[in-house]
Amino acid sequence: MYDVAIIGAGIVGASVARELSRYDLKVCLIEKENDVSEGATKANSAIVHAGYDPEEGTDMARLNVRGCHLTEVYTKELDVPYKKIGSLVVAFSEEEMEHVEMLFHRGNANGVPDQKILNREELLKMEPNIGDTAVGALYSPSAGIVGPWEFTIALTENAVVNGVELLLDTEVVDIKKEEDVFTIYTANAELDPIQTKYIVNAAGIYSDAIMNMVGEQEFKIRPRRGQYFVLDKSQGELAHHVIFQCPTALGKGILVSPTVHGNLLVGPDAEDNVERDEIGTTKERMDYIRETADKSIKGINYRESIRNFAGLRAQSDRSDFIIEEAKSVKGLINLAGIKSPGLTSAPAIAEDAAEILKNIGLEMNKKENFNPTRRQTHFMSLSPEEKAAKIKEDPKFGRIICRCENITEGEIVEAIHRPVGALTVDGVKRRVRPGMGRCQGGFCGPRVLEIISRELDLPLEDIMQDKNGSYILVGETKNRGEE
């Protein structure tokens, strides 16, 4: 019997797991895929928003500002890439400058620190490549950028180290409640039904389906697709801040931003009426993104694009985040409709979830031995002396596998054997970045495949690219012994 079962191991579920691991509780984190961060967390803008955009008085406003602060704290504790580079909302007319002034006042009401309205000359000093028609901007220095899947992996690892049980490949198919006990039925044939006193529903675009399994329909999720360009590091210096255009009814619009690893990210658009598995990109929408982004930053060379992708946002039929105990099912906490600024808000949403659980009867006593820290090896950031010592300790750190990102075999092996270890080629990629560079794994991919096979003692044919079913090899094409 668990005290709490969390459904969904994206940034919100992982944040809740880590928050609850501070207490003497029996907690499990349930994920239908073979790794964490496989949904919206894997495909978003990676922005830590300052908090000027949500309307004052909403949960989104409160949790955005709190989450922005907590993200900076937690990324230091968990050794996650994060940079506080600030954001700019750029106006291209005097009418849009009025909107910038409104966001400035809203940000002040929401508690966003150190904001400033810039004129064109001040903006040009900060962003020399800004578009020719820009007239001014709102500058928010507390905004930043983060590695979203690295953050989710780190939160989950830390939760597991502190006692949370992670159940991967465990799709929830039904939930029953008798008296005060939930029974969760899954598609995992090796696992008995899960019994728990409380459920936290953090299932993203499937959160309404989870709610409807055990209670009445209390909200609907309508996925919203956004498409992106990832450009090579040769384009990474074109922008030095997160650059937004004035937002529209569909969201914060097309942004141009550096990434924590030195690339340039451009997107997303916003497209409604899509299915929950519709994550392809289209030429029409990518052309629209290029045309719109060129207004913000001049000179982006899209021939340096190394990857396009799309993500789905969990747009609900409400305007605010849904963070509440279900009205029709006591003991079920819904964390749903977590659209932007959901990534930023996740650590604060987790605090709210813990407080709700406490208020509805869960006994929560803090652990004396909670460990808040996590570290991993970033070989290229070590000093020459530290590198030499590391190679002497383990020669695998002296072998470069990914030449684009300078990732060593030692880092890959470490990623495979960590508390929430990589099982797939993309799982390794998300943890230590082989395949994230210019060649997108063209050179290092086969070596990563071989290392996973060797370290996990699995046949090469059993190693996936990413999700279950994404086989890379199916058999030999020829026998070298044959003439």
Residue pairs with C-beta under 8 A, 6 or more apart in sequence:
1 26
1 181
1 195
1 196
1 197
2 26
2 27
2 28
2 165
2 194
2 195
2 196
2 197
3 25
3 26
3 27
3 196
3 197
3 198
3 362
4 20
4 25
4 26
4 27
4 28
4 196
4 197
4 198
4 199
4 200
4 357
4 362
5 27
5 28
5 30
5 182
5 184
5 194
5 196
5 198
5 199
5 200
6 13
6 16
6 17
6 20
6 27
6 28
6 29
6 30
6 199
6 200
6 202
7 13
7 30
7 172
7 184
7 199
7 200
7 201
7 202
7 203
7 210
8 30
8 31
8 39
8 201
8 202
8 203
8 204
8 206
8 207
9 17
9 29
9 30
9 31
9 33
9 36
9 37
9 38
9 152
9 156
9 166
9 168
10 36
10 37
10 38
10 39
10 40
10 41
10 152
10 202
10 204
11 37
11 41
11 148
11 151
11 152
11 155
11 342
11 343
11 346
12 202
12 204
12 335
12 338
12 342
12 346
12 349
12 350
13 29
13 31
13 200
13 202
13 203
14 29
14 36
14 37
14 152
14 153
14 155
14 156
14 159
14 346
15 155
15 346
15 347
15 349
15 350
16 200
16 202
16 335
16 349
16 350
16 353
16 354
17 27
17 29
17 155
17 156
17 159
17 164
18 155
18 156
18 158
18 159
18 162
18 164
18 350
19 347
19 350
19 351
19 353
19 354
20 27
20 159
20 164
20 350
20 354
20 357
21 27
21 158
21 159
21 162
21 163
21 164
21 367
21 370
22 162
22 366
22 367
22 370
23 354
23 364
23 365
23 366
23 367
24 364
24 365
24 366
24 367
25 362
25 364
26 163
27 159
27 163
27 164
27 165
28 164
28 165
28 166
28 167
28 194
28 196
29 156
29 159
29 164
29 165
29 166
29 167
30 167
30 170
30 172
30 184
30 186
30 194
31 38
31 166
31 167
31 168
31 169
31 170
32 169
32 170
32 171
32 172
32 187
33 39
33 168
33 169
33 467
33 468
34 168
34 169
34 423
34 424
34 427
34 464
34 467
34 468
35 168
35 422
35 423
35 424
35 426
35 427
35 430
35 466
36 149
36 152
36 153
36 156
36 166
36 168
36 420
37 148
37 149
37 152
37 153
37 430
38 466
38 467
39 204
39 205
39 312
40 204
40 205
40 311
40 312
40 313
40 314
40 342
41 148
41 149
41 152
41 343
42 148
42 149
42 311
42 430
43 226
43 228
43 279
43 309
43 310
43 311
43 312
44 148
44 226
44 311
44 313
44 340
44 343
45 228
45 255
45 257
45 265
45 267
45 268
45 340
45 343
46 145
46 146
46 147
46 148
46 257
46 259
46 260
46 265
46 343
47 87
47 143
47 144
47 145
47 146
47 242
47 255
47 257
47 340
47 341
47 343
47 344
48 67
48 68
48 71
48 72
48 82
48 84
48 143
48 144
48 145
48 146
48 343
48 344
49 64
49 68
49 87
49 143
49 340
49 341
49 344
50 64
50 65
50 68
50 87
50 107
50 112
50 115
50 140
50 141
50 142
50 143
51 61
51 64
51 65
51 68
51 107
51 110
51 111
51 112
51 142
51 341
51 344
52 89
52 103
52 104
52 106
52 107
52 110
52 112
52 115
52 138
52 140
53 64
53 103
53 106
53 247
53 252
53 341
54 60
54 61
54 64
54 110
54 341
55 61
55 106
56 106
56 109
56 110
58 319
58 320
58 321
59 320
59 321
59 323
59 352
60 320
60 321
60 341
60 345
61 110
62 110
62 348
63 321
63 323
63 345
63 348
63 349
63 352
64 110
64 341
64 344
64 345
64 348
65 110
65 111
65 112
66 345
66 347
66 348
66 351
67 341
67 344
67 345
67 346
67 347
67 348
67 349
68 142
68 143
68 144
68 344
70 347
70 348
70 351
71 82
71 144
71 146
71 151
71 344
71 347
72 82
72 84
72 144
74 80
74 151
74 155
74 347
75 81
75 82
75 146
75 151
76 82
77 158
77 372
77 373
77 374
78 151
78 154
78 155
78 157
78 158
78 373
78 374
79 154
79 373
79 374
79 375
79 376
80 146
80 147
80 150
80 151
80 154
81 146
81 147
81 150
81 260
81 261
82 144
82 145
82 146
82 147
82 151
82 260
83 144
83 145
83 146
83 258
83 260
84 141
84 142
84 143
84 144
85 143
85 144
85 145
85 240
85 241
85 242
85 258
86 139
86 140
86 141
86 142
86 143
86 144
86 241
86 242
87 139
87 140
87 143
87 241
87 242
87 243
87 244
88 118
88 123
88 126
88 127
88 137
88 138
88 139
88 140
88 241
88 242
88 243
88 244
89 100
89 103
89 137
89 138
89 140
89 244
89 245
89 246
89 247
90 123
90 130
90 131
90 134
90 136
90 137
90 243
90 244
90 245
90 246
90 296
91 97
91 99
91 100
91 134
91 135
91 136
91 137
91 246
92 131
92 133
92 134
92 135
92 245
92 246
92 295
93 133
93 135
94 135
96 135
96 246
97 135
97 136
99 246
100 117
100 136
100 137
100 138
100 246
101 117
103 138
104 115
104 117
104 138
107 115
107 138
107 140
108 115
112 140
112 142
113 141
113 142
114 140
114 141
114 142
115 138
115 139
115 140
115 141
116 138
116 139
117 136
117 137
117 138
117 139
118 126
118 136
118 137
118 138
118 139
119 135
119 136
120 134
120 135
120 136
123 130
123 134
123 136
123 137
124 130
126 139
126 240
126 241
127 239
127 240
127 241
127 243
127 297
129 238
129 239
129 297
129 298
129 299
130 243
130 296
130 297
130 298
131 294
131 295
131 296
131 297
131 298
132 298
133 295
134 296
139 241
143 241
143 242
144 242
145 242
145 257
145 258
145 259
145 260
146 260
146 343
147 260
147 261
148 343
149 430
150 430
150 431
153 420
153 430
153 431
154 374
156 164
156 166
156 420
157 374
157 418
157 419
157 420
158 371
158 372
158 373
158 374
159 166
160 166
160 419
160 420
161 371
161 374
161 419
162 367
162 370
162 371
166 420
167 186
167 188
167 191
167 194
169 188
169 468
170 186
170 187
170 188
170 191
171 186
171 187
171 188
172 184
172 185
172 186
172 203
172 210
172 213
173 185
173 186
173 187
174 184
174 185
174 213
175 182
175 183
175 184
175 185
175 199
175 210
175 213
175 214
176 182
176 183
176 185
176 214
177 183
177 214
177 329
177 331
180 197
180 331
181 195
181 196
181 197
182 195
182 196
182 197
182 198
182 199
182 214
182 331
182 332
183 193
183 194
183 195
184 193
184 194
184 195
184 196
184 199
185 193
186 193
186 194
197 331
197 362
198 331
198 332
198 333
198 357
198 360
198 362
199 214
199 331
199 332
199 333
200 333
200 335
200 353
200 357
201 207
201 210
201 211
201 332
201 333
201 334
201 335
201 336
202 335
202 338
203 209
203 210
203 336
204 314
204 338
205 221
205 223
205 276
205 312
205 314
206 221
206 276
207 221
207 314
207 322
207 334
207 335
207 336
207 337
208 217
208 219
208 220
208 221
208 316
208 336
211 217
211 218
211 219
211 326
211 329
211 332
211 334
211 336
214 329
214 332
215 326
215 328
215 329
215 332
216 327
216 328
218 326
218 327
218 328
218 334
219 316
219 317
219 318
219 322
219 334
219 336
219 337
220 316
220 317
221 314
221 315
221 316
221 336
221 337
222 272
222 315
222 316
222 317
223 274
223 275
223 276
223 278
223 312
223 313
223 314
223 315
224 250
224 251
224 270
224 271
224 272
224 274
224 312
224 313
224 315
224 339
225 269
225 270
225 271
225 272
225 274
225 278
225 279
225 310
225 311
225 312
225 313
226 251
226 267
226 268
226 269
226 270
226 271
226 310
226 311
226 312
226 313
227 267
227 268
227 269
227 271
227 281
227 282
227 285
227 286
227 289
227 308
227 309
227 310
228 265
228 266
228 267
228 268
228 289
228 308
228 309
228 310
228 311
229 265
229 266
229 267
229 286
229 289
229 290
229 302
229 305
229 307
229 308
230 259
230 263
230 264
230 265
230 305
230 306
230 307
230 308
230 309
231 263
231 264
231 265
231 266
231 300
231 301
231 302
231 304
231 305
231 306
232 263
232 264
232 304
232 305
232 306
232 438
233 261
233 262
233 263
233 438
234 301
234 304
235 263
235 264
235 300
235 301
235 304
236 258
236 259
236 262
236 263
236 264
237 258
238 256
238 264
238 297
238 299
238 300
239 256
239 257
239 258
239 264
239 297
240 258
241 257
242 255
242 257
242 258
243 255
243 256
243 257
243 296
243 297
244 252
244 253
244 255
245 253
245 254
245 255
245 292
245 295
245 296
246 253
247 253
250 270
250 272
251 270
251 313
251 339
251 340
252 340
253 270
253 292
254 266
254 267
254 268
254 269
254 289
254 292
254 293
254 296
255 265
255 266
255 267
255 268
255 296
256 264
256 265
256 266
256 293
256 296
256 297
256 300
257 264
257 265
258 264
258 265
259 265
261 405
261 433
261 436
263 306
264 300
266 289
266 290
266 293
266 300
267 289
267 293
268 289
268 310
268 311
269 285
269 288
269 289
269 292
271 285
272 315
274 312
276 312
278 312
279 309
279 310
279 311
279 312
280 310
281 308
281 309
281 310
286 308
290 300
290 302
293 300
294 300
306 437
306 438
306 440
307 440
313 339
313 340
314 336
314 337
314 338
314 339
314 342
315 337
315 339
316 322
316 336
316 337
316 339
318 337
320 337
321 335
321 336
321 337
321 338
321 342
321 345
321 349
322 334
322 335
322 336
322 337
322 338
323 333
323 334
323 335
323 349
323 352
323 353
323 356
324 333
324 334
324 356
325 331
325 332
325 333
325 334
325 356
325 360
326 332
326 333
326 334
330 360
331 360
333 353
333 356
333 357
335 349
335 353
338 345
338 346
338 349
342 349
354 364
357 364
358 364
376 411
376 414
376 415
376 418
376 431
376 432
377 390
377 397
377 410
377 411
377 414
378 411
379 387
379 390
379 397
379 406
379 407
379 408
379 410
379 411
380 406
382 390
387 397
390 397
390 410
391 397
391 398
394 410
396 408
396 409
396 410
396 413
397 408
397 409
397 410
397 411
398 408
398 410
399 408
399 409
399 410
400 406
400 407
400 408
400 409
401 407
401 408
401 409
401 412
401 434
401 444
401 447
401 448
401 451
402 433
402 434
402 435
402 436
402 437
402 443
402 444
402 448
403 437
403 443
403 444
404 436
404 437
404 438
404 439
404 443
404 444
405 433
405 434
405 436
405 437
407 432
407 433
407 434
407 444
409 451
411 432
412 428
412 432
412 434
412 448
412 451
413 451
413 455
414 432
415 421
415 422
415 427
415 428
415 431
415 432
416 422
416 423
416 428
416 451
416 452
416 455
416 456
417 455
418 431
422 428
422 430
422 431
422 452
423 452
423 456
423 464
424 452
424 463
424 464
424 465
424 466
424 467
424 470
425 435
425 441
425 445
425 448
425 449
425 452
425 463
425 464
425 465
425 466
425 472
426 435
426 465
426 466
427 466
428 434
428 435
428 448
428 451
428 452
429 435
429 436
429 441
429 448
434 441
434 444
434 445
434 448
435 441
435 444
435 445
435 448
441 448
449 460
449 463
449 472
449 473
450 460
452 458
452 463
453 459
453 460
453 462
453 463
460 472
460 473
461 471
461 473
461 474
461 475
463 472
463 473
464 470
464 471
464 472
465 471
465 472
